[in-house]
Amino acid sequence: MRINVIIPIVGPVLIILAIMQLVPILINADNWMVYVLSANISAIIGLVCVLTGKKNFGTMSTIEISTTTTVLWIMIILLSSIPFIIHPTTNMSFANALFETTSGLTTTGSTIIDDMNRIPKDILLWRITTNFIGGIGVVIGITCTIFRIKLNNMQLFSIETSDSEVVLPNHIKTSSAMIVAYIALIILCTICYALAGMHDIFNAISYAITTVSTTGFSNNNQSIGQFHSISIEYIAIIFMILSSSPLTIYLSIFNKKIKKFYHSEQIKYYIITIVSLTAILALWVSLKQISYPRQNTNSWAKLTEEIFRHAIFGITSLISTTGFTGSNHALWAAFPTTLIFFLTFIGGCGSSTAGGIKFFRIMIMLKSTKNHILKMIKPGIVKINKIDGKIIDTEASELTHNFFFLFIVVFAITTIALTINGVDGINAMSAAIGALSNAGSGINAHIQGLGNYSEMNNICKYTLSITMLIGRLEIFNVIAILAPYNWHK
């Protein structure tokens, strides 16, 4: 492990972070000292890293790439928490600031703020800025700043996206194109929200960023339901699905390979899952005659539309790990909430801003299990597993099953740690999977009505902060750097 290799890569990204920390001044200059001080600290550390690190270090090893990614996330989280700590209105403790920042950067969307209405716009903008940074992944910033590293493949890119597919031959071009796709979705979503009734441009931009980054942060206490707008909810549904689909697919569209979008197995089964679960949930609600607070009509058509909209909104919000809440889902009773709980494990597609196990891993495990069962029934059968025409080799299958095992282990450890610190079993499990899948407060709001984590003690907040980071970095990358062998070599 060459520590002096990591330092010069971290530096330029921290300088970029320093610039972004000045953004909230544009909307409220009254607290300019908060952001100038934060930016200066980030810039100084970044410059020191640039000047003291090794300049010519050749090819990086896999463990060095994993360590760089993890160290960079930790540095950005710590530096991004400064505005929350020193701001005169929030004046958060370190534990609260760390939790809020980690939640924003990992696009989890959980919060310790119990009343959003008292938070000034500049700090709200900083929260949303952390969503923007985390949405595309800090790894894109790393990729853009290490163009001089001689990598033979997209190792670094694969760490963040969990998808080895490369649409463009050059990793710098791929990263740049993904940034363009990400920003294009935000701009389009902003326009749609504005046309649908979010006349406050600040809200339109904020909710567009938090939707496309699949974070679910809100500027008010009622999430997206605050607007009481059918159009806004449908727009949120569409962009949650688009944002939790592989960003690499949009690069295919830009390259005029639109057939790849329609033929993608991952997207096809993702949409089928959303539609199927929406139908099941809508049917359940209809049969149980569960009413909604906003239901004030006896029209069959309007009632059917409302049931469908709430069902698909809830399903999409959780499976995309966005975590928006649009209605009182406590009315859904035991079966829907249990369904939603396990749905959060799955998450969105690979190469997207969503969290969770990811759909491509679920597909690999299902195909592998199906193949194993077939071989038990017909020992002589030879079956080759493929996804989108690509063979799933033994190594890919083992890696996927190992990831799933570690995912369950981390979930169990987090749940136990929370219960030891006084959190009841149901809330502990929902908070644990919300953090590990980066699904945020949505799962808690669906199950127990817990919209924020302000009442948890500091140990619980630290535990969940670590779990959010582990989930965002795909578990393996954090565990790999803890192995003593990699540091002694």
Number of C-alpha atoms within 10 A of each C-alpha: 16 15 13 14 20 22 22 23 24 27 26 22 23 26 22 15 21 26 16 17 25 19 17 22 19 10 12 14 12 9 16 16 15 21 27 18 17 21 24 16 16 26 21 15 18 23 16 13 21 20 12 12 18 16 14 10 14 11 14 19 13 14 17 20 21 23 21 24 23 20 17 22 22 15 15 23 23 16 20 29 24 24 26 24 19 18 17 11 13 17 14 20 13 16 19 25 25 24 26 27 30 33 31 33 30 36 39 38 32 31 23 21 18 13 11 16 11 11 14 13 15 21 21 18 22 24 27 28 22 29 31 25 21 26 26 27 24 19 24 22 20 22 21 17 17 15 12 13 13 11 15 8 13 18 18 21 24 16 19 23 24 18 19 14 13 17 16 15 10 12 22 18 14 21 21 15 19 20 17 14 19 22 16 13 20 25 17 13 23 24 16 19 24 19 13 17 13 19 11 10 13 17 18 22 21 22 26 29 28 27 35 32 37 37 39 31 30 23 22 16 15 16 20 21 17 14 14 13 14 15 15 20 22 16 16 25 22 15 22 32 24 18 26 29 25 22 22 24 25 22 21 17 13 12 11 10 13 14 11 14 19 11 11 16 18 23 23 12 15 23 15 12 15 19 16 13 20 22 15 14 24 22 16 17 20 15 9 11 10 12 15 16 8 9 12 10 9 8 10 9 9 13 17 13 14 17 23 19 19 24 27 22 23 25 25 30 29 32 32 36 36 36 34 35 26 21 22 14 19 14 16 20 14 10 11 23 19 13 13 20 21 14 19 29 24 21 27 33 31 27 26 28 31 35 35 27 24 24 21 23 23 18 17 20 17 12 18 21 12 14 17 14 12 15 14 11 10 10 10 9 11 10 12 12 17 15 14 10 9 9 11 15 11 11 9 13 17 14 13 19 17 12 17 17 12 16 22 15 12 19 25 16 13 24 24 16 18 25 16 13 14 12 18 12 14 14 19 24 22 27 28 28 31 32 33 32 34 35 38 36 31 31 33 27 20 28 22 14 15 17 22 20 21 14 11 14 15 16 13 24 22 17 18 27 24 19 25 30 25 23 26 29 24 22 18 17 21 19 14 16 20 11 11 9 10 13 12 7 7
